[in-house]
Amino acid sequence: MKPNRTPIYKLLGTPIHRFFGIVRLWIYTKAFTWALTIYGSIIMREKMSHNNGIAAVGSIRFVDNPGFPLHPFFEPGKTLPCRVRHAAASFMDDAMRVVRSMSIKMADTAKKSPMDIELNTGETALFWSIASFFRFAKYKKTRFGMQYEDYYRKYPTGVEGAHVGMRRDPTSFSNLRYYTQTPFMYKADDNVPRYIKYRTIPAEDVPETGLLDEYDMLIPTENQRILPGETRVRNYLKEEYVETLRTGPIKYKLQVQLHEASDDHDAEIFNCCRKWDEASHPWMDLAEITINKPLDWAESTRMIFTMKNLPKGLGIIPSYSIYDYNSLNFLRRHSDLARNARVWAIKIFGMPPEIPDNDVRNSNSA
């Protein structure tokens, strides 16, 4: 019997393919970042997304008795100053059917912090890799409150992600649930390699508002327009947040899911369009967030959240291709040129105007 030998081309194929995959990943990331920097950041002075937002300041305190192995940064009882920013994707009208977000900065600064976390409504996303994100961007084609029609027609996973993540008429940013969707590295004191996902929920057990109802499910996914007869101003959610803070603090819980790494795990564990089973991956309390005071438009606009603000052992998972599920966080981490250019452009050309209460509805401009 002849020995079972692996052909030499197969032995060389994996490292060669990985090398060219990494090169392609770098080229695509740099090309996208430069295009975004020139047009979006310098010319338009816009964020990469989620321009319609409000920021506030408070503190974050890690819980005393966590029910899982801890990373040294999450020291029980430790309290840090904190900023959060709530926003909506793409459009400037709070009453539209859009994905909402919450970004956390564990410092009272515009940029530098020991840790930033960016989260969106919905446990799953509308795209799953750099390659799918570029298709998502290609098919945007915004037209008076309509966008991504071709993308949703071609990619049913995007439709599922939109239905899960979009919110219509929430009563407050503070009663929504927000998820990182993508996993990150987690190296605790016990040296067991794990992956982690984060979410925020209200500190009190209150119902989430804005979930799509049966009527919304019948509306084409690309139609994000306000409903007929809408009378609230374009900034109603931001105004509600400010009014609530005048009466007292807003509180959240920061929670985590953990997955133990292994050499034979299913790659779908990294897919942000697939949620982790809560029976085997329960959500566990990590910290309490208390927000006390809103920040003004200028301070909120100058803020930068970046995945370079992550402690060692809590960073992004390595990626080797534009088709890799982990490539999305690679792109986010390496897009700081665009973020910094926007702040530079604001210093040179001035602050973008605030969003007026009453203006053209279903608009993506202030």
N, C-alpha and C positions, 0 to 999 in steps of 0.2 A: 504493500500500500504506500502510495506516495505521501510525503508529509504535506500537511495543510499549510500552504504558504500564502501570505498576503501579497498581491502584486505590488511592485514598487510604486506604481502610479497612485495607488490608494494610500500608501504610507506618506507620500509627499503631498497628496491632495489636500488633506485637512490643514496643515500649517500654511500651505501656499494660499489656499482659499481664505483662511483666516487673515493672513497678511494683507491680501488685496481687499478683503472686506473692511479691515480697519482703515486702510488708505482711502477707500471710497467713503467711509463714514466721516473721516476728517474733512475730505474735500466738500462733501455735501453740507456738513455743518458750517464750515467756514464760508461757503458761498451763500448760504441762507442768512447767516449772521451779517455779512457785509451788505447784502441787499436790504435787509431789515434796518440796518444802521443808517444807510444813506437815505432811504425813502421814509421809513416809519419814524426813526428816532430824530434825525436831523431836520428833514424837510417838514414832517408833520408834527414833531415833538410828542409822539404818542407812545404809550406802553406797547409791549408786544401783544397784549390783549387786555381785556378788562379795564378799559379807561374810565368807565362809569363806576366810581367808587367813593368810599368814605373810610377814613382811618381814625383810630382812637388809641388811647394809651392807658396802661394799667400795670398789672403784675401777673406773674405765673409762679405757682408753688407746686413742687413735686410732692406727691402723696407720701404719707409716713410709712405705710405698710403695703408696698406693691406686691402683687401676687405672682411675680415672675422674676427671673434673674436680671439684675440691673447692669446697665452700662454705667461707668463711673460718672458721666455727666449728669445722670438723673439721680443725684444724691437726695435721699429722702428728706423732706422738710425744707430743701433749699428753695429760696425765693429769688426771682430775678425780675427786673423791670421788663415790660413787655409792650409791644405794639401789635395791633391787628388792623387789617384792612379788608373790608367787605366790598365786593364789586359784582358787576354783571358782565357777561361776555358779549362783545361786539357792539351792542346797542346802548344808546344813551337814555332810554326810556325805561324807568323802573317797572312799568305796567306790562311790559312785553313778556312773551314766553321765552325765557332764556336760562342758561346755566348761571348759577350764582357761585361766588367764591369767598373763601376766607384765607387770608395769609397771616402768618404769625411770625413776628420777629422778637426773639428773646433778648431785647435791649430797647432802650428808649432813644434810638438813633434812626437816622434816615437810611443807613446802609449797613455799617458794621455791626455784627452781632455774633455770639457763639453758635447760634442755630436759627435757621429760618425753615418754616414749613409752609407749603402751598397746597391748598385743598379746594375741591369743588363739590357742589351738590351731586349726589349720585355715586353709588358704589362702583360703577363701571363707566368707561370713557367712550368717546365717539371714534377714536383711532387707537392703534396699538403699536406703532413703530414709526420711525422717521419716514419710511417709505409711504405708509398709509397717511401720515400727517401731511406730507407734500401733496398727495392726491386730494386730501381734505381742503388744503389751501387752494389748490388749482381750481376746484369746483365751487369756490365760495360764491362768486357772482351775486353780490348783494344788490337787491332791487326793492327799495321801499318796504323793508320789513320781511323780505323773502331772501333766503340764501341756502346754498348747498343742495339745491334740487337734484342736480345730476349725481352728486355724491350719494345721497340717500337712495336714489334709484339703483345705483350700482352696488352699494355696500349695505346690506341689511343690518350688519353689526352696528353701523353708525346710527341707524334708526333706533335700534334697541338702546344704545347709549344715550341718545337724545331724549327718549321717553323716560329713561331712568333719571337723567340729570337735570332736565329743564324744570323750571318752576314758574307757575302762573299765579299772580296775585298773592304772594306770601304776605302775611301781616307784618313780618319783621325779619331782618337778617338774623336776629338772635335766636329764633326758634327752628332754624334749619339745621340739617345734618350735613357735614362736610367731610370729604374723604380725599386722601392723597391718591388713591386708585393704584398708583405704581408702588412696588415694594422697594425697600432700601436695605443696605447691609445692617446687621445688628450683631455686634461683638460684645457680649457681656463679660462680667468678671469671671464666669466659669469657663471661658474660652471655647464654648460650644458655638459654632457658626450658625447664625440664624438670619432670616429675613424679617422685615417689619413693615407694617402698614399703620398709618395714623388716621384718626378721625376726631372731629369735635362734635359734641352734642350739647344742648342746653344743660346747665347744672340742675335745673328742676325738670321733672318728668312732664313736659308739656307736649302736646301734639305738634307734629311738623305741618306747617301750612304750605300752600302753593303746589302740592302734588297734583299732577295732571289727572283730570277726571275723565269720564267716558266721552264727554263732548270734545275735549282736547285730543283724545286719541283718534277721533274721526277727522280732525283737521290735518291736512298734509303736513308732514314734519317740517318742511322748509318754511311754512307760514308761521312766523313768529310775531305777527302783528298783535296790537292790543285788540281787545274785544270791542264790538260796536257799543257805543254808549258809555265808554270809559270817561270818567270825569276827574279822576285824580291827576295831580300834576306829575310831571316826568320824574320828579325827585322825591316821590312820596316815601320810599323806603329809607332814603338817607335822612329825610326830615324826621321820620319816626324814630330812627336810631338816636339822633341828637336829643329829641324830646324825652325818650326813655332814660337817657343818661342824666338828664336834669333831675329826675326823680330818684335816682339811685344807681348803683353799679349794675352792669350786665355780667353774668357769670356763665362760664362754659366748663365742660370737662374735656380734657385731652385724653384720648384712649388709644390703645394699641392692639394689634394682632401680631402674633409671632408664628413663624414657620421654621422648623429646624431644617437646615441645609443637609443635602446628601448627594452623593455622586450619581444616583440613579433617579433623581426627582423628575417629575413631568415638567417640561418647559412651560406648560400652561400656568404654572404657579407664578410666572412673571407677567402674564398677559393681563393688562389693566382693563380689558373688556370681560374678564372673568373674576367674579368675587370669590373670596376664600370662604369655605364652609364654616359657619359660625359654631357648629357643634364641635368641630375639631380645632377651630381657631377662634376661641371666644374673645370678645373685646374686654380689655382690662384697663382700669383707671391708671393713668400715668401722672396727670397734673390737673390742677384747678386754675382757671384763668379768670381774673377779675378785671373788668374794664371800667374806668372811672370817668374819663374825659375825652370828648371828641377832638380831633385835630382839624385845623382849617384846610381849605382846598389846596393852598400852596404847599403846605407841609405834606399832605397826603400825596400830592402829585410828584413831589421830589423823592419819595421813598423808593427804594430798590430792594427787592427780595431776590436772593440768589442761592443756588444750591452749592456755591462755594462756602457758604456759611453753614457748615455741618461739622460736628466734632469727629475726630478720628474714630473709626469703627462704626460710624453711623452714616457713611457716605453712600454714593450711588453704586449700583452693582455694575461690574464691567460689561461692556458691550463690544461686539466684534463685527457688526454689520448694520446697514440701514434697515434690514429686515428683523433685526434682533428686538425682542420686546423691551429690553433695557435701553435701547437707543434713544428713546424719548427723553429720559433723564440725562443722557449724555448730551443731547442737543440743548436742553435747558441749562445745564451746568456750563456749557461752553458758549453761551450767548451773552455774556456780560458786556461785551463791546457795545452791543445795541443798547443795553440798559444805561451804561455810563454815558454814551453819546447823547441819549435823550436828556439827561440831567445837564450835560454840557450845553446842549442846544437851548435849553430853558434859560440858562445863565446868559447866553449870548443874545437870544432873540426874544426872551420874555416868556412869562407864564401863559400857557394856553387858557382860554376863557373858561369860567365856570359854566356848568350846564344850566341853562335857563329853565325855569319852571314850566313856562308855556312857550312852546315852539313847535316846529313840525314834528308830529308824532311818528313813531316807527322809524326813527332816524338813527344812523350810526355816527352822527356828528353833533358837536355841541352848538 
